[in-house]
């Protein structure tokens, strides 16, 4: 191979080794888990000027949430216009998971919104949890940068909202439209690039801090690691000592351990009773909080490991008295929206694949499902996109469901009802109503009469 060929080959290898990276953000219709479907997505490429914005309407069985409208400064009527969520979900999914490193400001929220939107469209909720994808929490990462390098990144103790953190680090930028997805991703990107350009050692380890594979290594080697919670700005020194299962280890929080006097007689009694002392935790490896090896940054901890004798005593008591496998509480979820795990069921995988591949709604409606929740989601999707194809029985079933949902007087419902929407508008005040809720009150009253 000639010199030119070698250079071309090297450049190709370099190109495929480069990690693609983005920031994404959803604007949603609500904040309650399961009831916060997106109406806007923005994805910005970290390494270029490329930005993509996708708008969709909320499903026809949902009502615009006044509190969410206020938070996103979105007019209510906008949420009822445009292509459906189902029509946009494949573009939404691909726009995010095409990248290797995926950032979001408050990643737990946006990641769960993606999961719930996928399930609402009859798709598996975790397409991005593959070996080459890492979801990173920009809020936690920027907060940690502020704690370790306060002279470079300023993160206020009392308020870590994106707009507040941004304004602490940059001059006021009138080009950024706050609480709109495109503005929020641009602001997040600018903060991340400030870290990249000024704190390269921290930036180099960004993926490792959120990678489940790096965490498996720390835990399996029983290496002391640091655990950062951005809410309290707490940096805890943690020592994993006994495996529960692949995703959970019994771990000593050394901060709490020594602040409470080390291994006390009371701790021994607690362990013998099958209970955990305050300092014994079972962190989940896939949490969005930051975990890292202090040696990555030459950070020296404040606490030494307990003595070998104390460690063996603790491990023995764990093995004798505490569960050695993480038990997740099983509960019957009341609402379909809350039942995302295990979806789609194996028995209906092929049916869902055929449903999504079918080119027309006439073809889709002919697909048969076996499992109850599959049938319920398919009915909702068709009702939202092509209700005229439903027979009278199924159409009335959905209509009665919507009627029951919208007219409910239960203030504890996790979804928006007509009474709740009217009440929220009263609480938010006339000034906001004039700007965002123009004619929304009349719309709700009209729907109440029609139902």
C-alpha positions as CSV (number, residue, x, y, z in Angstrom):
1,X,0.0,0.0,0.0
2,X,1.4,3.4,-0.9
3,X,1.7,6.4,1.4
4,X,-1.6,7.9,0.1
5,X,-3.4,4.6,0.7
6,X,-2.0,4.4,4.2
7,X,-3.1,8.0,5.0
8,X,-6.6,7.3,3.6
9,X,-6.8,4.0,5.6
10,X,-5.6,5.8,8.8
11,X,-8.2,8.6,8.3
12,X,-10.9,6.0,7.8
13,X,-10.0,4.2,11.0
14,X,-9.8,7.5,12.8
15,X,-13.3,8.4,11.5
16,X,-15.0,5.2,12.7
17,X,-13.3,5.6,16.1
18,X,-14.7,9.1,16.6
19,X,-17.7,9.1,18.9
20,X,-20.8,11.0,17.8
21,X,-22.4,13.1,20.5
22,X,-25.6,15.0,21.0
23,X,-27.8,16.8,23.4
24,X,-31.6,16.2,23.3
25,X,-34.5,17.7,25.1
26,X,-38.3,17.1,25.1
27,X,-41.1,19.5,25.8
28,X,-43.9,17.5,27.3
29,X,-47.6,17.7,28.2
30,X,-47.2,17.1,31.9
31,X,-44.8,15.9,34.5
32,X,-46.4,12.8,36.1
33,X,-44.7,9.6,35.1
34,X,-46.5,7.9,32.3
35,X,-48.5,11.0,31.5
36,X,-45.9,13.3,30.0
37,X,-46.0,12.6,26.3
38,X,-43.8,14.9,24.2
39,X,-45.0,17.5,21.7
40,X,-41.5,18.7,20.8
41,X,-38.0,17.3,20.5
42,X,-34.8,19.0,19.8
43,X,-31.4,17.3,19.1
44,X,-28.2,19.2,18.6
45,X,-24.9,17.7,17.5
46,X,-22.1,18.5,20.0
47,X,-19.5,18.6,17.3
48,X,-21.3,20.7,14.6
49,X,-24.0,23.3,14.1
50,X,-26.5,20.6,13.2
51,X,-29.8,20.9,15.1
52,X,-33.1,19.0,14.5
53,X,-36.5,20.0,15.9
54,X,-39.5,17.7,15.6
55,X,-43.0,18.8,16.5
56,X,-46.0,16.6,17.0
57,X,-49.5,16.9,18.4
58,X,-50.4,15.1,21.6
59,X,-52.7,12.1,21.3
60,X,-56.4,12.9,20.9
61,X,-57.2,11.2,24.2
62,X,-55.0,13.7,26.0
63,X,-55.8,17.3,27.1
64,X,-53.2,20.1,27.1
65,X,-51.8,20.6,30.6
66,X,-52.0,24.3,31.7
67,X,-49.1,24.0,34.1
68,X,-46.9,22.4,31.5
69,X,-48.0,25.0,29.0
70,X,-46.9,27.8,31.4
71,X,-43.5,26.0,31.9
72,X,-42.9,25.8,28.2
73,X,-44.6,29.0,27.2
74,X,-46.6,27.1,24.6
75,X,-50.1,28.0,23.3
76,X,-52.5,25.2,24.1
77,X,-53.9,25.0,20.5
78,X,-50.4,24.2,19.2
79,X,-50.5,20.8,21.0
80,X,-53.6,19.8,19.0
81,X,-52.1,20.5,15.5
82,X,-49.6,18.7,13.3
83,X,-48.6,15.1,12.8
84,X,-49.4,12.5,15.5
85,X,-46.9,11.2,17.9
86,X,-47.1,7.8,16.1
87,X,-46.3,9.4,12.8
88,X,-43.2,11.0,14.3
89,X,-42.0,8.4,16.8
90,X,-39.6,6.6,14.4
91,X,-37.9,9.9,13.4
92,X,-37.8,10.8,17.1
93,X,-36.2,7.5,18.1
94,X,-33.6,7.6,15.3
95,X,-32.7,11.2,15.8
96,X,-31.6,10.4,19.3
97,X,-30.1,6.9,19.1
98,X,-28.0,7.5,16.0
99,X,-25.4,9.1,18.5
100,X,-22.9,7.2,20.7
101,X,-23.0,9.7,23.6
102,X,-26.4,11.1,24.4
103,X,-26.7,14.0,26.8
104,X,-29.8,15.6,28.3
105,X,-30.1,18.2,31.1
106,X,-31.9,16.1,33.7
107,X,-31.4,12.9,31.7
108,X,-33.6,10.7,34.0
109,X,-36.7,12.8,33.0
110,X,-36.0,13.0,29.3
111,X,-34.9,9.3,29.0
112,X,-38.1,8.2,30.7
113,X,-40.2,10.5,28.4
114,X,-38.6,8.7,25.5
115,X,-39.4,5.3,27.0
116,X,-43.0,6.2,27.6
117,X,-43.5,7.7,24.2
118,X,-42.1,4.5,22.6
119,X,-44.5,2.3,24.5
120,X,-47.4,4.5,23.7
121,X,-46.6,3.8,20.1
122,X,-46.3,0.0,20.5
123,X,-42.5,0.0,20.5
124,X,-39.9,-1.4,23.0
125,X,-38.9,1.2,25.5
126,X,-35.1,0.7,25.6
127,X,-33.7,0.8,22.1
128,X,-30.8,3.0,23.2
129,X,-29.6,0.6,26.0
130,X,-27.1,-1.1,23.7
131,X,-23.4,-1.7,24.1
132,X,-22.4,1.4,22.2
133,X,-24.8,4.0,23.6
134,X,-24.4,6.0,26.8
135,X,-27.0,8.3,28.3
136,X,-25.2,11.1,30.2
137,X,-26.8,13.6,32.6
138,X,-25.6,17.0,31.8
139,X,-27.1,18.5,35.0
140,X,-25.0,16.1,37.2
141,X,-21.9,16.5,35.1
142,X,-22.0,20.3,35.0
143,X,-22.8,20.4,38.7
144,X,-19.8,18.2,39.4
145,X,-17.6,20.4,37.3
146,X,-18.7,23.3,39.5
147,X,-17.8,21.5,42.6
148,X,-14.4,20.3,41.5
149,X,-13.5,23.4,39.4
150,X,-15.4,26.3,40.9
151,X,-13.0,28.9,39.3
152,X,-14.1,27.7,35.9
153,X,-17.8,26.5,36.2
154,X,-20.2,28.3,38.5
155,X,-23.1,26.3,39.7
156,X,-25.3,28.0,42.4
157,X,-26.0,25.9,45.5
158,X,-29.7,26.8,45.7
159,X,-30.8,26.5,42.1
160,X,-29.5,24.3,39.4
161,X,-32.1,25.0,36.8
162,X,-30.6,25.3,33.3
163,X,-31.4,29.0,32.8
164,X,-29.9,29.9,36.2
165,X,-26.7,27.8,35.7
166,X,-26.2,29.2,32.2
167,X,-26.6,32.8,33.3
168,X,-24.0,32.2,36.0
169,X,-21.5,31.3,33.4
170,X,-22.3,33.4,30.3
171,X,-23.5,36.9,29.5
172,X,-27.2,37.1,28.9
173,X,-27.9,35.6,25.5
174,X,-31.1,36.9,23.9
175,X,-30.9,34.4,21.1
176,X,-31.7,31.5,23.4
177,X,-35.4,30.8,23.8
178,X,-35.7,29.4,27.3
179,X,-38.1,26.4,28.0
180,X,-38.3,25.6,24.3
181,X,-36.5,22.4,23.3
182,X,-34.1,24.0,20.8
183,X,-33.1,26.8,23.1
184,X,-32.5,24.4,26.0
185,X,-30.3,22.1,24.0
186,X,-28.2,25.0,22.7
187,X,-27.7,26.3,26.2
188,X,-26.8,22.8,27.5
189,X,-24.3,22.3,24.6
190,X,-22.6,25.7,25.4
191,X,-22.1,24.7,29.0
192,X,-20.7,21.3,28.0
193,X,-18.3,22.8,25.5
194,X,-17.0,25.2,28.2
195,X,-16.1,22.1,30.2
196,X,-14.6,20.5,27.1
197,X,-12.4,23.5,26.3
198,X,-11.4,24.4,29.8
199,X,-11.4,21.1,31.8
200,X,-10.1,18.5,29.4
201,X,-9.3,15.9,32.1
202,X,-12.9,15.9,33.3
203,X,-14.3,15.9,29.7
204,X,-12.1,12.9,28.8
205,X,-13.8,10.8,31.5
206,X,-17.4,12.0,30.7
207,X,-18.6,8.7,29.2
208,X,-16.9,6.6,31.9
209,X,-18.8,8.4,34.6
210,X,-22.1,7.1,33.3
211,X,-21.1,3.8,31.6
212,X,-22.5,0.7,33.1
213,X,-19.4,-1.2,31.9
214,X,-17.0,1.1,33.9
215,X,-19.2,0.7,36.9
216,X,-19.2,-3.1,36.6
217,X,-15.4,-2.9,36.7
218,X,-15.4,-0.7,39.8
219,X,-17.9,-2.9,41.6
220,X,-16.4,-6.3,40.6
221,X,-12.9,-5.2,41.7
222,X,-14.4,-3.8,44.9
223,X,-12.7,-0.5,44.2
224,X,-13.5,2.6,46.2
225,X,-15.3,5.0,44.0
226,X,-16.9,8.5,44.4
227,X,-20.7,8.9,44.1
228,X,-22.0,12.4,43.3
229,X,-25.6,13.5,43.9
230,X,-26.1,16.9,42.3
231,X,-29.3,17.6,44.2
232,X,-27.3,17.9,47.5
233,X,-23.9,18.5,45.8
234,X,-22.7,15.6,47.9
235,X,-19.6,13.7,47.0
236,X,-19.6,10.4,48.8
237,X,-16.8,7.9,49.1
238,X,-18.2,4.4,48.5
239,X,-16.7,0.9,49.0
240,X,-18.6,-2.0,47.3
241,X,-18.1,-5.1,49.5
242,X,-20.6,-7.8,48.5
243,X,-22.5,-8.5,45.3
244,X,-26.3,-8.8,45.3
245,X,-26.7,-9.3,41.6
246,X,-25.1,-7.9,38.5
247,X,-26.7,-4.5,39.0
248,X,-26.5,-4.1,42.8
249,X,-23.8,-4.4,45.4
250,X,-23.9,-3.9,49.2
251,X,-21.7,-0.8,49.5
252,X,-20.4,1.1,52.5
253,X,-20.9,4.9,52.4
254,X,-17.6,5.8,54.1
255,X,-18.7,9.4,54.8
256,X,-21.7,8.1,56.8
257,X,-19.7,5.2,58.3
258,X,-17.1,7.3,59.9
259,X,-19.4,10.2,60.8
260,X,-21.4,7.7,62.8
261,X,-18.5,6.2,64.7
262,X,-17.5,3.3,62.4
263,X,-18.7,-0.2,63.2
264,X,-20.5,0.1,66.5
265,X,-22.3,-2.5,68.7
266,X,-25.6,-1.0,67.6
267,X,-24.6,-1.6,63.9
268,X,-23.8,-5.3,64.7
269,X,-27.2,-5.7,66.3
270,X,-28.9,-4.0,63.4
271,X,-27.2,-6.4,60.9
272,X,-28.1,-9.4,63.0
273,X,-31.7,-8.3,62.9
274,X,-31.6,-8.4,59.1
275,X,-31.6,-4.6,58.7
276,X,-29.1,-2.2,57.1
277,X,-27.3,0.4,59.1
278,X,-27.4,4.0,57.7
279,X,-24.1,3.6,56.1
280,X,-24.9,0.4,54.2
281,X,-26.4,1.1,50.8
282,X,-27.4,-0.9,47.6
283,X,-26.8,1.6,44.8
284,X,-28.1,0.7,41.4
285,X,-25.3,0.6,38.7
286,X,-27.6,2.1,36.1
287,X,-28.6,5.2,38.0
288,X,-28.2,8.6,36.4
289,X,-26.0,9.8,39.2
290,X,-22.3,10.0,38.6
291,X,-19.8,7.3,39.7
292,X,-16.1,7.6,39.1
293,X,-12.7,6.3,40.2
294,X,-10.9,9.1,42.2
295,X,-7.6,8.0,40.5
296,X,-8.9,9.3,37.2
297,X,-8.4,12.9,38.6
298,X,-5.8,12.2,41.2
299,X,-8.3,13.0,43.9
300,X,-7.5,11.8,47.4
301,X,-10.4,10.7,49.6
302,X,-11.0,11.8,53.1
303,X,-11.6,8.3,54.4
304,X,-9.7,5.1,54.6
305,X,-11.2,1.7,54.1
306,X,-12.4,-0.1,57.3
307,X,-10.0,-2.7,58.7
308,X,-10.0,-6.1,57.2
309,X,-11.5,-7.5,60.4
310,X,-14.4,-5.1,60.3
311,X,-15.0,-5.7,56.6
312,X,-15.1,-9.5,57.1
313,X,-17.5,-9.1,60.0
314,X,-19.8,-6.9,58.0
315,X,-19.7,-9.3,54.9
316,X,-20.4,-12.3,57.1
317,X,-23.4,-10.6,58.7
318,X,-24.7,-9.6,55.3
319,X,-24.4,-13.2,54.0
320,X,-26.1,-14.6,57.1
321,X,-28.9,-12.0,57.5
322,X,-29.5,-9.9,54.4
323,X,-30.9,-10.8,51.0
324,X,-28.2,-11.7,48.4
325,X,-30.5,-10.9,45.5
326,X,-32.3,-7.6,44.8
327,X,-36.0,-8.0,45.2
328,X,-38.1,-5.5,43.3
329,X,-41.6,-4.9,44.8
330,X,-44.2,-6.2,42.4
331,X,-47.3,-4.1,42.1
332,X,-50.3,-4.0,39.9
333,X,-50.1,-0.7,38.0
334,X,-53.5,0.9,37.9
335,X,-52.9,2.7,34.6
336,X,-51.8,1.3,31.2
337,X,-49.3,4.1,30.9
338,X,-47.4,2.8,33.9
339,X,-46.9,-0.7,32.5
340,X,-43.8,-0.3,30.3
341,X,-41.6,-3.0,31.6
342,X,-41.8,-6.2,29.6
343,X,-43.5,-4.5,26.7
344,X,-44.1,-5.6,24.0
345,X,-44.7,-9.1,25.3
346,X,-42.8,-11.9,23.5
347,X,-46.1,-13.4,22.3
348,X,-46.9,-10.2,20.3
349,X,-43.4,-9.2,19.1
350,X,-44.1,-10.4,15.5
351,X,-47.5,-8.8,15.5
352,X,-46.1,-5.4,16.5
353,X,-43.3,-5.7,13.9
354,X,-46.0,-6.4,11.3
355,X,-48.1,-3.5,12.6
356,X,-45.2,-1.0,12.2
357,X,-44.2,-2.3,8.8
358,X,-47.7,-2.1,7.4
359,X,-48.1,0.8,5.0
360,X,-51.8,1.6,5.5
361,X,-54.1,1.9,8.5
362,X,-56.4,-0.6,6.8
363,X,-53.5,-3.1,7.0
364,X,-52.6,-2.1,10.6
365,X,-56.1,-2.6,11.9
366,X,-56.2,-6.2,10.6
367,X,-53.2,-7.2,12.8
368,X,-54.2,-9.5,15.6
369,X,-52.7,-9.3,19.1
370,X,-52.8,-11.9,21.9
371,X,-51.9,-10.0,25.1
372,X,-54.3,-7.5,26.7
373,X,-52.0,-4.5,26.9
374,X,-51.0,-4.9,23.2
375,X,-54.7,-4.8,22.2
376,X,-55.2,-1.7,24.4
377,X,-52.3,0.2,22.9
378,X,-53.1,-0.8,19.4
379,X,-56.7,0.4,19.9
380,X,-55.4,3.8,21.2
381,X,-53.0,4.2,18.3
382,X,-55.7,3.6,15.7
383,X,-58.2,5.7,17.6
384,X,-55.7,8.6,17.6
385,X,-54.7,8.2,13.9
386,X,-57.6,6.7,12.0
387,X,-60.7,6.4,14.2
388,X,-63.1,6.0,11.2
389,X,-61.7,2.5,10.7
390,X,-62.8,1.3,14.1
391,X,-66.1,-0.6,14.3
392,X,-68.9,0.9,16.5
393,X,-68.0,-1.3,19.5
394,X,-64.4,-0.4,19.7
395,X,-65.0,3.3,18.8
396,X,-67.6,3.6,21.6
397,X,-65.2,1.8,24.0
398,X,-62.5,4.4,23.4
399,X,-65.0,7.3,23.4
400,X,-66.4,6.2,26.8
401,X,-62.8,5.8,28.1
402,X,-62.0,9.4,27.0
403,X,-65.3,10.6,28.5
404,X,-64.6,8.9,31.9
405,X,-61.1,10.3,31.9
406,X,-61.8,13.9,30.9
407,X,-64.9,14.3,33.2
408,X,-63.3,12.8,36.3
409,X,-63.6,15.0,39.4
410,X,-60.8,13.1,41.2
411,X,-58.0,15.7,41.9
412,X,-55.5,12.8,42.4
413,X,-55.6,11.5,38.9
414,X,-52.1,11.6,37.2
415,X,-53.6,12.8,34.0
416,X,-55.4,16.1,33.1
417,X,-59.1,16.2,33.4
418,X,-61.4,19.1,32.4
419,X,-62.1,20.1,36.0
420,X,-58.3,20.0,36.8
421,X,-57.5,22.1,33.7
422,X,-60.0,24.7,34.6
423,X,-58.8,24.8,38.2
424,X,-55.2,25.1,37.1
425,X,-56.0,28.0,34.8
426,X,-57.7,29.8,37.7
427,X,-54.7,29.3,39.9
428,X,-52.2,30.5,37.2
429,X,-54.0,33.8,36.7
430,X,-55.6,36.0,34.0
431,X,-52.4,37.4,32.6
432,X,-51.0,34.0,31.7
433,X,-54.4,32.9,30.5
434,X,-54.7,35.7,28.0
435,X,-51.3,34.8,26.5
436,X,-51.4,31.0,26.5
437,X,-54.9,29.9,27.2
438,X,-56.9,32.1,24.8
439,X,-60.1,30.3,24.1
440,X,-58.9,27.1,26.0
441,X,-61.5,27.6,28.7
442,X,-64.3,27.8,26.0
443,X,-62.9,24.7,24.3
444,X,-63.0,22.7,27.5
445,X,-66.5,23.8,28.3
446,X,-67.6,22.8,24.8
447,X,-66.0,19.4,25.1
448,X,-67.6,18.9,28.4
449,X,-71.1,19.5,26.9
450,X,-70.4,17.3,23.9
451,X,-69.2,14.4,26.1
